[in-house]
Amino acid sequence: MRIDRLAAWAPLGFLLAACGAPRPSAEQLERARALTQRAIVVDGHIDVPYRLQEKWEDVGIRTEGGDFDYPRAKEGGLDAPFMSIYTPAELEEKGESYALANKLIDDVERIAREHPSKFELARTAADVRRIAGTGKIAFLLGMENGSPVQGELTNVDHFFRRGIRYITLCHGKDNHLCDSSYDQRHTHGGLSGFGKQVVERMNRLGILVDVSHLNDDSIRDVLAVSKAPVFASHSSCRKFTPEWERNVTDDQIRAIAAKGGIVMINFGSAFIREDVRKRSEVAYAHLEQWQKEKGLRGDEPQAREYARRYLASHSPGFADVRDVADHVEHVIALAGVEAVGFGSDFDGVGDSLPVRLKDVSQYPELVAELLRRGHSEADLEKIVGGNALRVLEAVERRAAELQAARN
């Protein structure tokens, strides 16, 4: 288990506090629902492929588990989720990342193939707009962890051909491309030499460079090396979690925006509130130690059952949708409304999602909260998806320019 996949159950006090807080009016919620149905809604990070790797479900119909399926996505107005092609950090040493990444892409293609009236794969911003116009959901692909590159630049080209349009350069450990925010080894002091070549290759192909999971040194190097906009696909603001390098600093937010990119806010409660994060770390450490003593992996049934029982009585608690709105507004205050989007991490943060933001049907709750705070519908259309499409288009244009200059 990791802190950003930690299951949690909210204690009663958290729920009572949320119920007593100001909430959007019925009229604002209805306006939000209409806006998410009218505008193109893009989510920077949804972990459906790895969820289905663990337990296959037909997400073309309503599912009992998980945070995403077609009926709920349509209820929430979701048009274009980036499906996360996630490979665990430990697979790099085993040389198994490349194979798993390809298998997960196969699985996303299978979903689209089995439900051609509901889903279609998208490779460009123009594809997203066209597919959304038909009423179908456009699957974009983002690779979470650059390990599947496996030291070969030709693999970057391979995954581009397969539809990957962003790469999160690392995950929970330093890898052969860069250093991770979760790892204290600082193997490369930022990007490796090969990592810099990968960033340059991504620029030329039109693959977004994702700085989520990178440590500060690696983000610094990406901002210096990349000739195209970069973004954070599922990170929140470190102002609210000052001791946690996984979230981005104010200076990083400004620098990402200055380069034409955006920060897509992660909804996980530990990303949003410092008190929840600290309690999550305590619970995470306990479960890691217990698994080590028992010789179990976190995904084994006995470990899962122990975690469920332990967390039922040691809950880290939940953030509220209002807390997520605070992060959105913080980015706006620092860098403008064009610098922010949604990167929920649905299906990637277990049961730690905020009150009133539990699955893909509930984007209108966050939009309604932002309406309540006075944000215009025009600005909200940018936040829910317009900004992400603008960045994707800018990366596509930059790739064409770099290719033309080379010829």
The 8 nearest C-alpha neighbors of each residue, nearest first, counted from 0:
[[1, 297, 4, 5, 2, 287, 283, 298],
 [2, 0, 4, 3, 5, 283, 171, 287],
 [1, 3, 5, 4, 283, 279, 280, 0],
 [4, 2, 348, 1, 5, 347, 267, 269],
 [5, 3, 348, 349, 1, 2, 347, 0],
 [4, 6, 2, 349, 3, 348, 1, 7],
 [5, 7, 350, 349, 351, 4, 348, 8],
 [8, 6, 351, 350, 314, 310, 315, 316],
 [7, 9, 314, 316, 311, 10, 310, 350],
 [10, 8, 316, 317, 314, 13, 11, 7],
 [9, 11, 12, 13, 316, 8, 314, 14],
 [10, 12, 14, 13, 15, 9, 16, 316],
 [11, 13, 15, 14, 10, 16, 9, 17],
 [12, 14, 16, 11, 15, 10, 9, 17],
 [15, 13, 17, 11, 16, 12, 18, 9],
 [14, 16, 18, 12, 17, 13, 11, 19],
 [17, 15, 13, 19, 14, 18, 12, 20],
 [16, 18, 14, 20, 15, 19, 13, 319],
 [17, 19, 15, 16, 20, 14, 21, 22],
 [20, 18, 16, 17, 15, 21, 22, 14],
 [19, 21, 17, 18, 22, 16, 15, 321],
 [22, 20, 19, 23, 18, 17, 321, 24],
 [23, 21, 20, 24, 368, 371, 18, 19],
 [24, 22, 371, 368, 27, 367, 28, 25],
 [23, 25, 27, 26, 28, 22, 371, 367],
 [24, 26, 28, 27, 29, 23, 30, 367],
 [25, 27, 29, 24, 28, 30, 23, 31],
 [28, 26, 30, 24, 29, 25, 367, 23],
 [29, 27, 31, 367, 25, 30, 26, 32],
 [28, 30, 32, 26, 31, 27, 25, 33],
 [31, 29, 27, 33, 28, 32, 34, 26],
 [32, 30, 28, 34, 367, 363, 29, 33],
 [33, 31, 29, 363, 35, 34, 30, 28],
 [32, 34, 30, 36, 31, 35, 37, 29],
 [35, 33, 31, 37, 36, 32, 38, 30],
 [36, 34, 76, 32, 38, 37, 33, 31],
 [35, 37, 76, 33, 34, 38, 32, 75],
 [36, 38, 34, 35, 33, 39, 76, 32],
 [39, 37, 35, 34, 36, 380, 40, 384],
 [40, 38, 384, 78, 41, 37, 385, 131],
 [39, 41, 384, 77, 383, 78, 38, 79],
 [42, 40, 384, 79, 80, 78, 383, 43],
 [41, 43, 80, 342, 341, 44, 81, 79],
 [44, 42, 342, 232, 81, 341, 80, 263],
 [43, 45, 342, 344, 81, 42, 83, 343],
 [44, 46, 345, 344, 82, 83, 47, 81],
 [47, 45, 346, 83, 347, 48, 49, 82],
 [46, 48, 50, 49, 45, 346, 51, 82],
 [49, 47, 51, 50, 46, 103, 52, 84],
 [48, 50, 52, 51, 47, 46, 85, 53],
 [51, 49, 47, 53, 52, 48, 46, 54],
 [52, 50, 55, 54, 48, 53, 49, 47],
 [53, 51, 49, 50, 54, 48, 55, 103],
 [52, 54, 51, 50, 49, 55, 298, 48],
 [55, 53, 51, 52, 50, 56, 49, 64],
 [54, 56, 51, 52, 53, 57, 50, 58],
 [57, 55, 58, 51, 54, 62, 64, 59],
 [56, 58, 59, 60, 55, 62, 110, 61],
 [59, 57, 68, 60, 56, 69, 62, 61],
 [58, 60, 69, 57, 68, 114, 61, 117],
 [61, 59, 58, 69, 57, 62, 68, 70],
 [62, 60, 68, 70, 58, 69, 63, 59],
 [63, 61, 64, 60, 58, 68, 56, 57],
 [62, 64, 61, 65, 56, 66, 68, 60],
 [65, 63, 62, 66, 56, 67, 61, 68],
 [64, 66, 67, 346, 63, 62, 50, 68],
 [65, 67, 358, 346, 345, 359, 64, 357],
 [68, 66, 359, 65, 358, 72, 71, 69],
 [67, 69, 58, 71, 61, 70, 72, 59],
 [68, 70, 72, 59, 71, 60, 58, 73],
 [71, 69, 73, 72, 68, 61, 74, 60],
 [70, 72, 360, 74, 73, 69, 68, 359],
 [73, 71, 69, 359, 75, 77, 74, 70],
 [72, 74, 76, 70, 75, 71, 77, 69],
 [75, 73, 71, 360, 72, 76, 70, 77],
 [360, 74, 76, 72, 73, 361, 362, 77],
 [75, 77, 36, 35, 73, 74, 72, 78],
 [76, 78, 40, 72, 75, 73, 79, 41],
 [79, 77, 136, 40, 39, 131, 137, 41],
 [80, 78, 41, 137, 138, 136, 77, 40],
 [81, 79, 42, 41, 138, 82, 139, 43],
 [80, 82, 139, 140, 44, 43, 141, 83],
 [81, 83, 140, 45, 80, 139, 141, 46],
 [84, 82, 46, 141, 85, 45, 142, 44],
 [83, 85, 142, 143, 100, 141, 103, 82],
 [86, 84, 143, 83, 142, 144, 49, 87],
 [85, 87, 96, 144, 88, 100, 143, 84],
 [88, 86, 89, 90, 85, 170, 144, 96],
 [89, 87, 90, 172, 171, 91, 170, 86],
 [88, 90, 91, 87, 92, 93, 172, 86],
 [91, 89, 93, 95, 96, 88, 92, 87],
 [92, 90, 94, 93, 89, 146, 96, 88],
 [93, 91, 90, 94, 89, 95, 88, 96],
 [94, 92, 90, 91, 95, 89, 96, 88],
 [93, 95, 91, 92, 96, 90, 97, 149],
 [94, 96, 90, 93, 98, 97, 91, 99],
 [97, 95, 147, 99, 90, 98, 86, 146],
 [98, 96, 147, 100, 99, 95, 101, 148],
 [97, 99, 101, 100, 96, 95, 102, 147],
 [100, 98, 102, 96, 101, 97, 103, 95],
 [101, 99, 103, 97, 102, 98, 84, 96],
 [100, 102, 104, 98, 99, 103, 105, 97],
 [101, 103, 99, 105, 100, 104, 98, 106],
 [104, 102, 106, 100, 105, 101, 48, 84],
 [103, 105, 101, 107, 106, 102, 108, 100],
 [106, 104, 102, 108, 103, 107, 109, 101],
 [107, 105, 109, 103, 104, 108, 102, 110],
 [108, 106, 110, 104, 109, 105, 103, 111],
 [107, 109, 105, 111, 106, 110, 112, 104],
 [108, 110, 106, 112, 107, 111, 113, 105],
 [111, 109, 107, 113, 112, 108, 114, 106],
 [110, 112, 118, 108, 114, 119, 109, 113],
 [111, 113, 109, 110, 114, 115, 108, 118],
 [112, 114, 110, 111, 109, 115, 59, 108],
 [115, 113, 111, 117, 116, 112, 118, 110],
 [116, 114, 117, 112, 111, 118, 113, 119],
 [117, 115, 114, 118, 135, 119, 111, 134],
 [116, 118, 135, 114, 115, 136, 119, 59],
 [119, 117, 136, 111, 135, 115, 137, 114],
 [118, 120, 137, 111, 138, 136, 121, 115],
 [119, 121, 138, 137, 139, 122, 118, 111],
 [122, 120, 126, 139, 137, 138, 127, 123],
 [121, 123, 162, 126, 139, 120, 164, 124],
 [124, 122, 126, 125, 121, 127, 391, 392],
 [123, 125, 127, 126, 388, 392, 391, 128],
 [126, 124, 128, 123, 127, 129, 392, 122],
 [127, 125, 123, 129, 121, 124, 128, 130],
 [126, 128, 124, 130, 125, 129, 137, 121],
 [129, 127, 125, 131, 126, 130, 132, 124],
 [130, 128, 126, 132, 127, 131, 125, 133],
 [129, 131, 127, 132, 133, 128, 135, 137],
 [132, 130, 134, 128, 133, 129, 135, 78],
 [131, 133, 129, 130, 134, 128, 135, 127],
 [134, 132, 130, 131, 135, 129, 136, 128],
 [135, 133, 131, 132, 136, 130, 117, 78],
 [134, 136, 117, 118, 133, 131, 130, 137],
 [137, 135, 118, 78, 79, 117, 131, 138],
 [138, 136, 79, 119, 120, 121, 127, 130],
 [139, 137, 120, 121, 80, 79, 119, 81],
 [138, 140, 81, 121, 82, 80, 120, 137],
 [141, 139, 163, 82, 81, 164, 162, 83],
 [140, 142, 165, 83, 163, 164, 81, 166],
 [141, 143, 84, 166, 83, 144, 167, 85],
 [144, 142, 85, 167, 84, 83, 166, 141],
 [145, 143, 169, 167, 170, 168, 146, 142],
 [144, 146, 168, 169, 147, 148, 167, 166],
 [145, 147, 148, 144, 149, 91, 96, 174],
 [148, 146, 97, 96, 149, 145, 100, 144],
 [147, 149, 154, 146, 150, 145, 151, 155],
 [150, 148, 147, 146, 151, 97, 94, 154],
 [149, 151, 148, 152, 175, 193, 154, 146],
 [152, 150, 153, 154, 149, 148, 155, 197],
 [153, 151, 154, 155, 197, 150, 148, 156],
 [152, 154, 156, 151, 155, 157, 148, 158],
 [155, 153, 157, 148, 156, 152, 151, 158],
 [156, 154, 158, 153, 152, 157, 148, 159],
 [155, 157, 159, 153, 154, 158, 160, 152],
 [158, 156, 154, 160, 155, 159, 153, 161],
 [157, 159, 161, 160, 155, 163, 156, 154],
 [160, 158, 163, 156, 162, 161, 157, 155],
 [161, 159, 157, 158, 162, 156, 163, 155],
 [160, 162, 158, 159, 163, 157, 104, 101],
 [163, 161, 159, 160, 122, 140, 164, 158],
 [162, 164, 140, 159, 141, 158, 165, 161],
 [165, 163, 206, 141, 140, 207, 162, 159],
 [164, 166, 207, 141, 206, 208, 163, 142],
 [165, 167, 142, 168, 209, 208, 141, 143],
 [168, 166, 209, 143, 144, 169, 142, 145],
 [167, 169, 145, 144, 166, 176, 209, 177],
 [170, 168, 144, 145, 167, 179, 174, 212],
 [169, 171, 144, 212, 172, 88, 179, 143],
 [170, 172, 181, 88, 179, 182, 169, 212],
 [173, 171, 182, 179, 170, 88, 174, 181],
 [172, 174, 178, 179, 177, 182, 186, 169],
 [175, 173, 176, 177, 172, 169, 178, 146],
 [174, 176, 177, 191, 173, 194, 146, 150],
 [177, 175, 194, 191, 174, 190, 193, 168],
 [178, 176, 190, 191, 189, 174, 173, 175],
 [177, 179, 173, 189, 185, 217, 214, 213],
 [180, 178, 213, 173, 214, 181, 182, 172],
 [179, 181, 214, 213, 245, 212, 244, 182],
 [182, 180, 179, 171, 172, 183, 245, 212],
 [183, 181, 172, 179, 180, 184, 173, 171],
 [182, 184, 185, 181, 180, 179, 186, 173],
 [183, 185, 186, 182, 173, 178, 187, 172],
 [186, 184, 188, 183, 178, 187, 182, 173],
 [185, 187, 184, 188, 178, 173, 177, 189],
 [188, 186, 189, 191, 185, 190, 178, 177],
 [187, 189, 185, 186, 216, 190, 178, 217],
 [217, 190, 188, 216, 187, 178, 177, 220],
 [191, 189, 177, 217, 194, 176, 220, 195],
 [192, 190, 194, 193, 176, 187, 177, 195],
 [191, 193, 195, 194, 190, 196, 176, 187],
 [192, 194, 196, 191, 195, 176, 197, 175],
 [193, 195, 176, 191, 197, 190, 192, 196],
 [196, 194, 198, 192, 193, 197, 190, 199],
 [195, 197, 193, 199, 194, 198, 200, 192],
 [198, 196, 194, 200, 195, 199, 201, 193],
 [199, 197, 201, 195, 200, 196, 225, 202],
 [198, 200, 196, 202, 197, 201, 195, 225],
 [199, 201, 197, 203, 202, 198, 196, 204],
 [202, 200, 206, 198, 204, 199, 203, 205],
 [203, 201, 199, 205, 200, 204, 398, 227],
 [202, 204, 398, 200, 201, 401, 205, 402],
 [205, 203, 201, 202, 398, 206, 200, 159],
 [204, 206, 398, 395, 202, 394, 203, 201],
 [207, 205, 164, 201, 165, 204, 202, 208],
 [208, 206, 165, 164, 229, 209, 205, 166],
 [207, 209, 229, 166, 165, 206, 230, 210],
 [208, 210, 167, 230, 231, 166, 211, 232],
 [211, 209, 231, 213, 218, 167, 230, 212],
 [210, 212, 231, 213, 209, 234, 232, 233],
 [213, 211, 170, 180, 245, 179, 210, 169],
 [214, 212, 179, 180, 210, 211, 217, 218],
 [213, 215, 180, 179, 217, 216, 178, 218],
 [214, 216, 218, 217, 219, 213, 244, 180],
 [217, 215, 189, 219, 218, 214, 188, 220],
 [189, 216, 218, 220, 190, 219, 214, 215],
 [217, 219, 221, 215, 220, 216, 210, 213],
 [220, 218, 216, 222, 217, 221, 215, 223],
 [219, 221, 223, 217, 222, 218, 224, 190],
 [222, 220, 218, 224, 223, 219, 225, 217],
 [221, 223, 219, 220, 224, 225, 218, 229],
 [222, 224, 220, 221, 225, 219, 226, 218],
 [225, 223, 221, 222, 220, 226, 195, 198],
 [224, 226, 227, 221, 222, 223, 198, 199],
 [225, 227, 224, 202, 228, 199, 397, 223],
 [226, 228, 225, 394, 202, 397, 229, 258],
 [229, 227, 260, 259, 258, 394, 230, 390],
 [230, 228, 260, 208, 207, 209, 255, 227],
 [229, 231, 260, 261, 209, 262, 232, 210],
 [230, 232, 262, 211, 210, 209, 233, 234],
 [231, 233, 43, 263, 342, 230, 209, 44],
 [234, 232, 342, 265, 263, 264, 231, 44],
 [235, 233, 265, 264, 246, 211, 231, 263],
 [234, 236, 264, 246, 265, 270, 247, 237],
 [237, 235, 247, 238, 246, 239, 326, 248],
 [236, 238, 240, 246, 248, 241, 247, 239],
 [237, 239, 236, 241, 240, 248, 249, 247],
 [238, 240, 237, 241, 236, 273, 272, 271],
 [241, 239, 237, 273, 243, 238, 242, 272],
 [242, 240, 237, 238, 243, 239, 273, 244],
 [243, 241, 240, 244, 237, 273, 239, 238],
 [242, 244, 245, 240, 241, 246, 237, 180],
 [243, 245, 246, 180, 214, 242, 247, 237],
 [244, 246, 180, 243, 212, 247, 214, 181],
 [247, 245, 237, 235, 234, 236, 244, 243],
 [248, 246, 237, 236, 251, 235, 252, 245],
 [249, 247, 237, 251, 250, 252, 236, 238],
 [248, 250, 252, 251, 253, 247, 238, 333],
 [249, 251, 253, 248, 252, 254, 247, 255],
 [252, 250, 254, 248, 253, 249, 255, 247],
 [251, 253, 249, 255, 250, 254, 256, 248],
 [252, 254, 250, 256, 251, 255, 334, 257],
 [253, 255, 257, 251, 256, 252, 250, 258],
 [256, 254, 260, 252, 258, 257, 253, 251],
 [255, 257, 260, 259, 253, 258, 254, 338],
 [258, 256, 254, 259, 255, 253, 260, 334],
 [259, 257, 228, 255, 256, 260, 254, 229],
 [258, 260, 228, 256, 257, 255, 390, 261],
 [261, 259, 256, 228, 230, 229, 255, 258],
 [260, 262, 338, 230, 339, 256, 255, 263],
 [261, 263, 231, 339, 230, 264, 340, 338],
 [264, 262, 340, 342, 341, 232, 233, 339],
 [263, 265, 235, 341, 342, 234, 233, 262],
 [264, 266, 233, 343, 234, 342, 235, 267],
 [265, 267, 343, 268, 264, 352, 323, 344],
 [268, 266, 352, 270, 269, 265, 351, 348],
 [267, 269, 318, 271, 270, 317, 351, 352],
 [268, 270, 276, 275, 271, 267, 272, 273],
 [271, 269, 267, 268, 235, 272, 265, 276],
 [270, 272, 268, 269, 323, 322, 267, 318],
 [273, 271, 275, 274, 269, 270, 268, 276],
 [272, 274, 240, 276, 275, 277, 239, 269],
 [273, 275, 277, 276, 272, 278, 269, 315],
 [276, 274, 278, 315, 269, 272, 273, 277],
 [275, 277, 269, 273, 279, 274, 278, 280],
 [278, 276, 280, 274, 279, 275, 273, 281],
 [277, 279, 315, 281, 275, 280, 276, 282],
 [278, 280, 276, 282, 315, 277, 281, 283],
 [279, 281, 283, 277, 278, 282, 284, 276],
 [282, 280, 278, 284, 279, 283, 285, 277],
 [281, 283, 279, 285, 280, 284, 286, 278],
 [282, 284, 280, 286, 281, 285, 279, 287],
 [285, 283, 287, 281, 282, 286, 280, 288],
 [284, 286, 282, 288, 283, 287, 289, 281],
 [287, 285, 289, 283, 288, 284, 290, 282],
 [288, 286, 284, 290, 285, 289, 283, 291],
 [287, 289, 291, 285, 286, 290, 284, 292],
 [288, 290, 286, 292, 291, 287, 285, 293],
 [291, 289, 295, 293, 287, 288, 292, 294],
 [292, 290, 294, 288, 289, 293, 287, 295],
 [291, 293, 289, 290, 294, 288, 295, 287],
 [294, 292, 290, 295, 291, 289, 288, 302],
 [293, 295, 291, 292, 290, 296, 289, 288],
 [296, 294, 290, 293, 291, 297, 302, 299],
 [297, 295, 298, 299, 290, 302, 294, 291],
 [296, 298, 0, 302, 299, 303, 295, 290],
 [297, 299, 296, 303, 300, 302, 0, 295],
 [298, 300, 302, 297, 296, 301, 303, 295],
 [301, 299, 303, 302, 304, 298, 297, 305],
 [302, 300, 304, 303, 299, 305, 295, 298],
 [303, 301, 305, 299, 300, 297, 304, 306],
 [302, 304, 300, 306, 301, 305, 307, 299],
 [305, 303, 307, 301, 306, 302, 300, 308],
 [304, 306, 302, 308, 307, 303, 309, 301],
 [307, 305, 309, 303, 304, 308, 310, 302],
 [308, 306, 304, 310, 305, 309, 311, 303],
 [309, 307, 311, 305, 306, 310, 304, 312],
 [310, 308, 306, 311, 307, 312, 305, 313],
 [309, 311, 313, 314, 312, 307, 308, 306],
 [310, 312, 308, 309, 313, 314, 307, 8],
 [311, 313, 310, 309, 314, 308, 8, 10],
 [314, 312, 310, 311, 309, 315, 282, 7],
 [313, 315, 310, 316, 8, 7, 312, 311],
 [314, 316, 278, 279, 275, 7, 313, 317],
 [317, 315, 9, 314, 10, 275, 8, 7],
 [318, 316, 9, 353, 268, 351, 319, 354],
 [317, 319, 353, 268, 322, 272, 354, 271],
 [320, 318, 354, 353, 321, 322, 317, 17],
 [319, 321, 323, 322, 353, 355, 354, 365],
 [322, 320, 324, 319, 323, 325, 368, 365],
 [321, 323, 325, 319, 324, 320, 318, 271],
 [324, 322, 320, 326, 325, 321, 271, 266],
 [323, 325, 327, 321, 322, 326, 328, 320],
 [326, 324, 322, 328, 323, 327, 329, 321],
 [327, 325, 329, 323, 324, 328, 236, 330],
 [328, 326, 324, 330, 329, 325, 331, 323],
 [329, 327, 331, 325, 326, 330, 332, 324],
 [328, 330, 326, 332, 331, 327, 325, 333],
 [331, 329, 333, 332, 328, 327, 334, 339],
 [330, 332, 335, 336, 328, 334, 329, 333],
 [333, 331, 329, 330, 334, 335, 328, 336],
 [334, 332, 330, 331, 335, 329, 253, 249],
 [333, 335, 331, 253, 330, 332, 338, 256],
 [336, 334, 331, 337, 338, 332, 333, 330],
 [335, 337, 331, 338, 339, 378, 382, 334],
 [338, 336, 335, 386, 339, 381, 382, 261],
 [337, 339, 261, 336, 256, 335, 334, 262],
 [340, 338, 262, 261, 263, 382, 337, 336],
 [339, 341, 263, 382, 383, 262, 264, 342],
 [340, 342, 263, 264, 42, 343, 43, 383],
 [343, 341, 43, 233, 263, 264, 265, 44],
 [342, 344, 265, 266, 345, 341, 44, 233],
 [345, 343, 45, 347, 44, 265, 342, 346],
 [346, 344, 45, 343, 347, 66, 46, 348],
 [345, 347, 46, 66, 65, 348, 47, 45],
 [348, 346, 344, 46, 345, 4, 349, 45],
 [349, 347, 4, 3, 267, 351, 5, 346],
 [348, 350, 6, 4, 5, 351, 347, 346],
 [349, 351, 6, 7, 352, 348, 8, 5],
 [352, 350, 7, 6, 268, 349, 267, 348],
 [351, 353, 267, 357, 268, 350, 266, 356],
 [354, 352, 318, 319, 356, 317, 268, 320],
 [353, 355, 319, 356, 320, 318, 317, 357],
 [356, 354, 320, 357, 353, 364, 361, 319],
 [357, 355, 353, 361, 354, 358, 320, 352],
 [356, 358, 352, 355, 353, 354, 361, 66],
 [359, 357, 66, 360, 361, 356, 67, 345],
 [358, 360, 72, 361, 75, 67, 71, 66],
 [75, 359, 361, 71, 74, 72, 358, 362],
 [360, 362, 363, 356, 364, 359, 75, 358],
 [361, 363, 364, 365, 75, 360, 359, 366],
 [364, 362, 366, 31, 32, 361, 365, 367],
 [363, 365, 367, 362, 361, 366, 368, 355],
 [366, 364, 368, 367, 363, 362, 320, 369],
 [365, 367, 363, 369, 368, 364, 31, 370],
 [368, 366, 370, 28, 31, 364, 369, 365],
 [369, 367, 371, 365, 370, 366, 23, 364],
 [368, 370, 372, 366, 371, 367, 374, 365],
 [369, 371, 367, 374, 373, 372, 368, 366],
 [372, 370, 368, 369, 373, 23, 367, 27],
 [373, 371, 369, 370, 374, 368, 367, 23],
 [372, 374, 370, 371, 375, 369, 368, 376],
 [375, 373, 370, 369, 372, 378, 376, 379],
 [376, 374, 378, 377, 379, 373, 370, 369],
 [375, 377, 379, 378, 380, 374, 34, 370],
 [378, 376, 380, 375, 379, 381, 374, 382],
 [379, 377, 381, 375, 380, 376, 382, 374],
 [378, 380, 382, 376, 381, 377, 383, 375],
 [379, 381, 377, 378, 383, 382, 38, 385],
 [382, 380, 385, 386, 378, 379, 384, 383],
 [381, 383, 340, 379, 380, 384, 339, 386],
 [384, 382, 40, 380, 381, 340, 379, 41],
 [385, 383, 41, 40, 387, 39, 386, 382],
 [384, 386, 381, 388, 387, 380, 389, 382],
 [385, 387, 381, 389, 388, 384, 337, 382],
 [386, 388, 390, 384, 389, 385, 391, 340],
 [387, 389, 391, 385, 390, 386, 124, 392],
 [388, 390, 386, 392, 387, 391, 385, 393],
 [391, 389, 393, 387, 392, 388, 260, 394],
 [390, 392, 388, 394, 393, 389, 124, 387],
 [391, 393, 395, 389, 390, 394, 124, 388],
 [394, 392, 390, 396, 395, 391, 397, 389],
 [395, 393, 397, 391, 396, 392, 205, 227],
 [394, 396, 205, 392, 398, 393, 397, 391],
 [397, 395, 393, 399, 398, 394, 392, 400],
 [396, 398, 400, 394, 399, 395, 393, 227],
 [397, 399, 203, 205, 401, 395, 400, 396],
 [398, 400, 402, 396, 397, 401, 403, 395],
 [401, 399, 397, 403, 398, 402, 404, 396],
 [402, 400, 404, 398, 403, 399, 203, 397],
 [401, 403, 399, 405, 400, 404, 398, 203],
 [404, 402, 400, 406, 405, 401, 399, 398],
 [405, 403, 401, 402, 406, 400, 399, 398],
 [404, 406, 402, 403, 401, 400, 203, 399],
 [405, 403, 404, 402, 401, 400, 399, 203]]
